[in-house]
């Protein structure tokens, strides 16, 4: 097979064409009966471009979904990035022991939070968003603002010294 044309990564058509290409995976996952449903609508796999989230009620169902993903991705001659593939648990037993999950022959790491399409989510008894990264960003911004204020003050001191050097009659002290 020869590729005569392609779509750039980041191109406007990339997510749409990948969705068409990967649609068989979603169909297989839905047909398997594994995964979550919300008001009768299958939401066991959430995809955007090459990012996939699998939602399952049980460990058994999640492992079965991972097996389906692995076989479909292999059949499409694609590869999973097991370094970026992780497991996060949400629910009443979120911090209880759980058997390891595998994508192909690689074990997946358990994490306390994930970032999906710019949204940070954290493990816990209920599904929730994570805001710690925002606190870090705000502290970083505050530190930058403090450094900038110090630099401005230093520039003002330099300006005063420079002005004094140009005009000896200029005084920074008030005389009474």
C-alpha positions in Angstrom: 0.0 0.0 0.0 1.4 3.4 -1.0 0.3 6.6 0.7 -0.2 9.3 -1.9 -1.6 12.0 0.3 -1.9 12.6 4.0 -3.4 15.0 6.5 -1.0 17.0 8.7 -1.1 16.4 12.4 -3.0 19.3 13.9 -4.8 19.9 10.6 -8.5 20.8 10.8 -9.6 17.5 9.2 -7.3 15.3 11.3 -9.8 14.6 14.2 -12.7 14.0 11.7 -10.7 11.6 9.5 -9.3 9.8 12.5 -12.9 9.4 13.9 -13.9 7.8 10.6 -10.9 5.5 10.7 -11.4 4.5 14.3 -15.2 4.2 14.2 -14.9 0.4 14.1 -13.3 0.4 17.5 -16.2 2.4 19.0 -18.7 0.0 17.3 -16.9 -3.0 18.8 -16.8 -1.5 22.3 -20.5 -0.7 22.1 -21.4 -4.1 20.7 -19.5 -5.9 23.5 -21.9 -4.6 26.1 -19.1 -3.4 28.3 -18.8 0.2 29.4 -21.1 2.8 30.8 -24.5 4.0 29.6 -26.2 7.3 30.5 -29.9 7.3 29.9 -29.5 4.5 27.5 -26.8 6.2 25.5 -23.4 4.4 25.3 -20.7 6.5 26.9 -18.2 3.7 27.6 -15.7 5.3 25.2 -15.1 9.0 24.8 -12.8 9.9 21.8 -11.3 13.0 20.4 -8.6 12.6 17.8 -6.3 10.0 19.1 -7.3 10.4 22.8 -9.6 7.8 24.3 -11.2 7.5 27.7 -12.8 4.2 28.6 -15.5 4.2 31.3 -16.5 0.9 33.0 -18.4 -0.1 36.1 -16.2 -3.1 36.9 -12.5 -4.1 36.6 -13.5 -7.1 34.5 -15.4 -4.8 32.0 -12.5 -2.4 31.8 -10.0 -5.2 31.1 -12.3 -6.6 28.4 -12.6 -3.1 26.8 -8.8 -2.8 26.9 -8.5 -6.1 25.2 -11.0 -5.0 22.4 -9.0 -1.7 22.0 -5.7 -3.6 21.7 -7.0 -6.1 19.1 -8.7 -3.3 17.0 -5.7 -1.0 17.2 -3.4 -3.8 16.2 -5.8 -4.7 13.3 -5.6 -1.1 12.1 -1.8 -1.3 12.2 -1.7 1.4 14.9 0.2 1.3 18.2 -0.9 2.3 21.7 1.3 4.5 23.7 1.4 2.5 27.0 3.6 5.2 28.7 0.7 7.7 28.3 -2.0 5.1 29.0 -3.1 5.1 32.6 -5.9 4.0 34.9 -7.8 6.3 37.3 -10.5 5.0 39.6 -13.5 6.9 40.8 -16.2 5.5 43.2 -16.6 4.3 46.7 -13.7 1.9 46.4 -11.4 4.2 44.5 -8.5 3.7 46.9 -9.0 0.0 47.5 -6.7 -2.6 46.1 -7.4 -3.4 42.4 -5.9 -6.0 40.1 -3.5 -4.6 37.5 -4.8 -3.7 34.0 -3.0 -4.6 30.8 -3.0 -3.1 27.3 -1.6 -5.9 25.3 1.3 -7.3 27.4 2.0 -4.0 29.1 0.7 -3.2 32.6 -0.9 0.2 33.1 0.0 2.6 35.9 -2.6 3.8 38.4 -2.7 7.6 38.8 -4.5 10.0 41.1 -5.3 12.5 38.4 -5.4 12.9 34.6 -5.5 15.6 32.1 -7.8 15.0 29.1 -8.2 17.7 26.5 -7.1 20.4 29.0 -9.4 19.3 31.7 -7.8 17.9 34.9 -9.8 15.1 36.7 -8.9 13.5 40.0 -9.5 10.1 41.6 -11.9 10.0 44.5 -15.2 8.8 45.8 -17.0 11.1 43.3 -16.0 12.3 39.9 -14.5 15.7 40.2 -12.2 18.2 38.5 -8.7 18.9 39.8 -7.6 22.5 40.4 -4.2 22.1 41.9 -2.5 22.9 38.6 -4.3 26.2 38.6 -3.0 27.0 42.1 0.5 26.2 40.8 0.0 28.4 37.7 -1.3 31.3 39.9 1.6 31.0 42.3 3.9 31.0 39.3 2.2 34.1 37.9 2.4 35.8 41.3 6.1 35.0 41.5 6.5 36.5 38.0 4.6 39.6 38.9 6.8 40.0 42.1 10.0 39.6 40.0 8.6 42.1 37.5 7.7 44.6 40.3 11.3 44.3 41.7 12.7 44.8 38.2 10.5 47.9 37.7 11.7 49.3 41.1 15.3 48.6 40.1 14.6 50.4 36.7 13.1 53.3 38.6 16.3 53.5 40.7 18.4 53.4 37.6 16.3 56.1 36.0 16.7 58.3 39.1 20.5 57.8 39.1 20.7 58.3 35.3 18.6 61.5 35.6 20.8 62.7 38.5 23.9 62.1 36.4 22.4 64.2 33.5 21.1 67.0 35.8 23.1 67.6 39.0 20.4 70.0 40.3 18.0 67.0 40.5 17.6 65.7 44.1 15.7 62.6 45.3 15.6 64.0 48.8 13.1 66.5 49.9 14.6 69.5 51.7 12.7 71.2 54.4 
